[in-house]
Amino acid sequence: MDFLKKVLKGAKSLEKKLDKLEDVVEKAAKQKKGSSSAKKILGKLKKKF
């Protein structure tokens, strides 16, 4: 059971980090409307998760 708890904890912290990253990328995309690279990164992230 300990192992499963550690895995779940790790997954939750990873999810939080991804949410923060997504926010940062979205803000960058809004600031630079011509920033297609930020939108591409966001699209790739959404496809993976």
N, C-alpha and C positions, 0 to 999 in steps of 0.2 A: 504493500500500500504506500509506503514511503516514496518509492520510486515514482508511482503515478502522481502523487501529490507534487513532487518536484517538477515533473513534466508539465503538469497543469499550470503550476506557478510560473514556469519558464514561458509557456505559451501565452499566458496573460500579460506578462511583462513585455514580451515581444509584440503583442497586439497593441499595447499602449505606445510603444516606441514607433510602431508603424503609423498609428493614428497621428502622433505628433509630426512624423515625417510628412504624412499626407497633408496636414495643415500647412506646413512650411512650403511644400511644393505648390499648393493651391494659392497661397499668398503671393508667392513668386510669380505664378502664372498670371495673377490678376494685376500685379504691379507692372509687369512687362507683357503687354498684350501680344507682342510679336514673339514671345518666348515659347516656341513650339516644343523645345526640348523638355521643358518642365511638364508640358501636357503629355508628351510621349512617356515620360517617366511615370507619371500618375496613371496613365492608361496601362502600362506594363504592370504596375503594382496591383491595380484592380483586377487584372486578368489572373495574376498569381494567387490572389487571396479571395 
